[in-house]
Amino acid sequence: MSVSTSQPSRIGTGPIRVGIIGYGLSAKVFHIPFLRTLPEYRLQAICSSRTAEISEALPGIKIVEAPSDLCADDDIDLIVITSPNNSHFNLARMALKHYKHVVVEKPFTTYSEQALELAEYAVQQRCCISAFHNRRWDGDFLTARHLMESGRLGNVHVFESRFDRFRPEVRQRWREQPGEGTGYLWDLAPHLIDQALTIFGMPHSLTARTLPLRPGATTCDYVHLQLHYPQREVILNASPYMAAKPALRFLIQGDAGSYIKYGLDPQEERLTAGIQPAEPDWNKEDEYHWGVLFDGNGKVEHISTQPGDYGTYYSKLAKCIHGHGPNPVSATDAAQVIRLIELAELSQTQQSTLELA
């Protein structure tokens, strides 16, 4: 292993060399399939204690025990951080210190000030740091956004977005145990908030209910956020008690029509099942799940869902790293998401609506 000293990783015309910290669901389902499929990247190393599992699944991949060793490896250009949420800031800062480009799983950090600090430090180090808000490339979200931007709904006054599950029993995993950055507010809400901010920008105020509803729950497992805008309400919801399938995903109400969509983007389910992004129609949604557009005059139209593609994030990131395009999800974008989560926690504590400064 050659060790970096004072210069950024030099990326030539070959693939971007990637090291991943963590080997859980996020790494296996949301990152590795694209890093191994897209020609812009070469997966080089993984930092994890799951040595046997990695060796069996990814023969030939270098396995590193300590994050510091991975960050210091001069054969790595990009560090992807998929470790527990409370470790994101320190690991990202370590990677930047060694002049590595960085991808950080959501939530980007557990404090908005940390996100802004990383944004500033990345500029200083001349590196790209990006938040993995992959749900911007969900097919259902792309379709809903296109409908709104095309004007077919007119002026949108009510936007409801839900990410519900049926998990009535608490699981013994770190995401559902007490700690910094755990619970649904830090797990599911970042997706919902980032999508809303991508379309509407920051609200002028926020009201939140964030509760532990399940018996034995010690972290928030129910989220109900209301983002208040002039002449518009955005409602974001996540619950562990939605047994209906397909569950409501979007309900969008405008002065020219309404759009209702059931069912989640199929990418996560198919990636979990081992279907690879290179397979034909791997991300195409079944017609049964298409949303419906109502124009208010009795006309009903089924709207085909655009194929989502989380690989688009990594394609855009490669251009950013090579200096040919913008960051697909900047650290400042991520800081806004974290800021709203912080306000949601405070709104729940105070039982009040909070204005944004």
ROFIGU-873966 format. One record per residue (C-alpha): residue in three letters; x, y, z. Coordinates in steps of 0.1 Angstrom, whole numbers, plus 5000, padded with zeros to 4 digits. Layout:
! ROFIGU-873966
ALAXYZ;...
This chain:
! ROFIGU-873966
MET500050005000;SER501350344991;VAL500450625014;SER499250975005;THR501051275018;SER500051625006;GLN498551594972;PRO495051504961;SER494551164944;ARG495551184908;ILE492751054886;GLY493750994850;THR491650864822;GLY491150524839;PRO488350424863;ILE487950604897;ARG489350374923;VAL486950324952;GLY487150214988;ILE484050155009;ILE483850185047;GLY481149935059;TYR479649625044;GLY476049625055;LEU472749655035;SER473650005022;ALA476949895007;LYS475749564993;VAL472449694978;PHE472850064970;HIS476450114962;ILE478349804951;PRO476049704922;PHE476650034905;LEU480250074914;ARG480849734898;THR478649804868;LEU479550154857;PRO482750174837;GLU483750504854;TYR484550314886;ARG486650024899;LEU485849884934;GLN489249844950;ALA488849784987;ILE486349745016;CYS486949835052;SER484949585073;SER485349305099;ARG483149075077;THR486248925060;ALA484848585051;GLU481548725037;ILE483348975015;SER485948725003;GLU483148494992;ALA480948754976;LEU483748974961;PRO486848754955;GLY489948964948;ILE488749274966;LYS491249404992;ILE489849395027;VAL491149655052;GLU490549655089;ALA490950015099;PRO489350315081;SER492550515087;ASP494450265065;LEU491850285037;CYS491950665038;ALA495750665037;ASP495950435007;ASP497150624977;ASP495650364954;ILE492150494964;ASP490550794948;LEU487050784963;ILE485950684998;VAL482250575002;ILE481050585038;THR478250345047;SER479050305085;PRO476650405113;ASN475350755112;ASN477250895142;SER480550805125;HIS479950995092;PHE481451325101;ASN484751195116;LEU485250945088;ALA484451205061;ARG486851455076;MET489551185078;ALA489051095041;LEU489251465031;LYS492351505052;HIS493951245029;TYR492651424998;LYS490051164989;HIS486851244972;VAL483951124995;VAL480450994993;VAL478550985025;GLU475350785030;LYS472350965044;PRO472051115068;PHE475151305057;THR475951405093;THR474051425126;TYR474451805130;SER473952065103;GLU477052255114;GLN479151945107;ALA477751925071;LEU478752285065;GLU482152225080;LEU482751935056;ALA481552145027;GLU484152415035;TYR486952165042;ALA486251985008;VAL486852314990;GLN490052365009;GLN491252015000;ARG490052054964;CYS487951734967;CYS484351654959;ILE482251544988;SER478651434981;ALA475651305000;PHE474050984988;HIS470451104984;ASN469750834959;ARG465950874961;ARG466151174938;TRP466450904912;ASP463350704922;GLY461150654892;ASP457950754911;PHE459651084922;LEU460951164888;THR457451104874;ALA455751324900;ARG458251594895;HIS457851584857;LEU454051614861;MET454451924883;GLU457052094861;SER455052024830;GLY452152224844;ARG449551934841;LEU448651984878;GLY448652354876;ASN449752524908;VAL450452264934;HIS448952354968;VAL449152014987;PHE451951774983;GLU451951455004;SER454751205003;ARG454950885023;PHE457450625031;ASP455550375052;ARG456450015061;PHE454949725080;ARG457449655108;PRO455249635139;GLU458049485160;VAL461249655170;ARG464349495156;GLN467649455174;ARG469849665152;TRP471649995157;ARG469150195137;GLU466350115162;GLN468350155194;PRO468950475213;GLY471750685200;GLU472850975179;GLY471250975145;THR468950665150;GLY465250615144;TYR462950695115;LEU463651065116;TRP467250995107;ASP466650685085;LEU463550745063;ALA462851115067;PRO466051235050;HIS464651075017;LEU461351255021;ILE462851585031;ASP465451595003;GLN462951514977;ALA460651794989;LEU463452044991;THR464651954956;ILE461252064943;PHE460152344966;GLY463152474984;MET463252555021;PRO459952615038;HIS459252925059;SER458152715089;LEU457752355101;THR455552145124;ALA456551795135;ARG455351495153;THR458151235159;LEU457150955182;PRO457950595193;LEU454650415186;ARG455650055187;PRO455649865221;GLY459249865233;ALA460350125209;THR463150355222;THR463650565191;CYS461250755168;ASP459350515145;TYR456650755134;VAL457251075115;HIS454751335105;LEU456251655091;GLN454451955078;LEU456552205058;HIS454752535055;TYR455052745023;PRO453053045011;GLN449852894995;ARG451252534998;GLU451452255024;VAL453951975021;ILE453251665043;LEU455851405048;ASN455051075066;ALA456750755077;SER455050485098;PRO455850125108;TYR452150015107;MET451250025070;ALA450349665061;ALA448549755028;LYS450449684996;PRO450849884975;ALA450850165000;LEU450150534992;ARG453350704980;PHE452251034966;LEU449051244968;ILE449551574949;GLN446751834946;GLY446952124922;ASP444452374908;ALA444452184874;GLY444351824886;SER445551564912;TYR447951284910;ILE447850964932;LYS450550704932;TYR450750384952;GLY453750164956;LEU457550224961;ASP460150244934;PRO461149884926;GLN464949934926;GLU465649854962;GLU463549534961;ARG465249414929;LEU468749504940;THR468149324973;ALA466949014953;GLY470249024934;ILE469049164902;GLN471949374887;PRO471649714871;ALA472949574838;GLU469949344833;PRO467249444809;ASP464349644824;TRP465749584859;ASN464249914870;LYS461049924850;GLU457949944872;ASP454949714866;GLU452049884850;TYR449849774880;HIS451650034901;TRP451450334877;GLY449950654892;VAL446750814882;LEU446151174870;PHE442651324875;ASP441951654857;GLY438851754877;ASN436551714847;GLY436051344849;LYS439151254828;VAL441350984844;GLU444750894829;HIS447250624841;ILE450650774839;SER453550544831;THR456250564857;GLN459650674844;PRO462350414851;GLY464450524881;ASP468150474882;TYR470450524912;GLY473350474888;THR472650834875;TYR473950964908;TYR477250784903;SER477550884867;LYS477051254877;LEU479551214905;ALA482151084882;LYS481851404861;CYS482051614892;ILE485251434903;HIS486751484869;GLY485751854869;HIS483251824841;GLY479951874860;PRO478251984892;ASN478051784924;PRO474851564922;VAL474051624959;SER476251884976;ALA477151905012;THR475152235015;ASP472052055002;ALA472651785028;ALA473052055055;GLN469552185047;VAL468051835052;ILE469851805085;ARG468652145096;LEU465052045091;ILE465551725111;GLU467051935139;LEU464052165138;ALA461651865137;GLU463151735169;LEU462752075185;SER459252105172;GLN458351775188;THR459951875221;GLN458252215222;GLN454952095206;SER455052405184;THR455452535149;LEU458952675143;GLU459952955120;LEU463052915099;ALA465553195105;
